[in-house]
């Protein structure tokens, strides 16, 4: 089907642009050069996230009544619990970096393969992505507590925002998948 190939190619382009924007945004947000450039990086990332979320939020609002609110509440409770874990235990979760990066590249590879070869990743993949996003919440929250300097609040905001956005995205996908079943 010709239109399907166009959509798949377009989504790969969107993913590539999102990754590029994320890399630039992170570089700018971690910059010691100027606060303005740091905020510009944060703004660029928020804009890129908004573009990624628009199709999902449109589908959720039109075809899965209540899914956005349900996913929002679930995200809030899960994020709150994970954040409380970091602050109560005071544990440094920076040891998770290697596993998170490896799992992230594996997930990205599966996403690209599913687009190129036309297979569905399914509910199990989505649930595993919620777990990966939860790991990132632990990792970044711990880094804010133990490793970021007070002057790095823009970079800390970007890190936490990216983890929360990833968590919400996949919880919303999971809610939508389960409402279909």
Secondary structure as UniProt FT lines:
FT   HELIX           2..29
FT   HELIX           35..63
FT   TURN            65..66
FT   HELIX           67..89
FT   HELIX           93..96
FT   HELIX           97..117
FT   HELIX           122..146
FT   HELIX           150..152
FT   HELIX           153..180
//
